[in-house]
Amino acid sequence: MTVTEYASEHPDPGFAIFMDRVDRVVASKADGFGFLDFADACWADLYDGAPGVTDEDIIETMADADDLFRAYLELEGSE
C-alpha cells in the first residue's frame, strides 16, 4: 500500500497531502523508511494542528511512537 492509498481512505482530502508530507519527513530521517514502516502515531491528532505543524513536530511525534525511529535519530545525531 502506498502512502497516498493509505491516506486517501481518510474522508478529509487534506489529510492525504499531510500524510504524504509525514512520509517524506520520516523517510528523510530513516534511510528511506516511511511512516508505515514504524509504529502507528497519532497523526490525526497532529493533523488537527495543521497548518502550523512543523517538520520537527512530525519527527517528534514519530520518535515518541516508535523506539526504532528514535534509534535512527540517535545514530544520525539528530536527537
Buried (B, 14 or more C-beta within 10 A) or exposed (E): EEBEEBBEEBEEEEBBBBBBBBBBBBBEBBEEBBBBBBEEBEBEEBBEEEEEBEBEBBBBBBBEBBEEBBEBBEEEEEE
